[in-house]
């Protein structure tokens, strides 16, 4: 009896696992990667400028001073050329591609599992936020080291890595190797705590995006998973990103400063206190203009690419 019970328990556990993993689709991963890579290649210079604004606390001589978005773009182009505007693009492509691919894969898998395979079932705001938060945590654990290298490459002002300088990197692999050798695993996960707060950003964004899509299709008296047009995807993506960015931007500033090799803080709370002490609330919103200028169109490109590529991949055999 005990053996039979154990066998039944194992069978139920195996069945549950099979049920969960049956909703994981590589099509969502590939579509997310496509969206992340496309938006990154188009808008990386704005991401670089946003990071440089974010870490500019007015007290670090190594960080250049810019008067505004246009000034930053012109200054970087004159001093560092086109190559300077694309510093950190390799880890950014890897980071954005893998992050969006993993995020969409985790999110759609969790959401479909909760729906028990019925994609026409509306989950509501709370469940959308929960699924997005869980997907965000899983993604952050896997991609944080890439974001550390990307941030540092964007803040590296010399064109080439200096021999013997462990704070200067030739590229992504060199950066990952040097950070691990000099700072250990802890160095690769700098900014992880504020990154966890950033999970709320994705949760808010996906909740707003999904709710707008659902209500729009319900208004049209169509199933909530009905494919929409380009203008609808672009509009909903832009609105959801604006709302999420306005609500959660300060964590990005703190995260960038913790990852910057030119700054030294004794943890997240110390960074928050120092930023408030010397810069006030404005310090938590440095780079917001550059960020919005980049992330809104980037999100529009990412979501539009994802929706169309995933639809094509998932329905290609039905045509």
Secondary structure as UniProt FT lines:
FT   HELIX           2..21
FT   TURN            22..23
FT   HELIX           26..54
FT   TURN            61..62
FT   HELIX           69..85
FT   TURN            86..88
FT   HELIX           89..114
FT   TURN            115..117
FT   TURN            119..120
FT   HELIX           125..154
FT   TURN            163..164
FT   TURN            166..167
FT   HELIX           172..188
FT   TURN            189..191
FT   HELIX           192..219
FT   TURN            220..221
FT   TURN            224..225
FT   HELIX           230..248
FT   HELIX           250..259
FT   TURN            261..262
FT   HELIX           268..279
FT   HELIX           280..285
FT   TURN            286..287
FT   HELIX           288..315
FT   HELIX           316..318
//
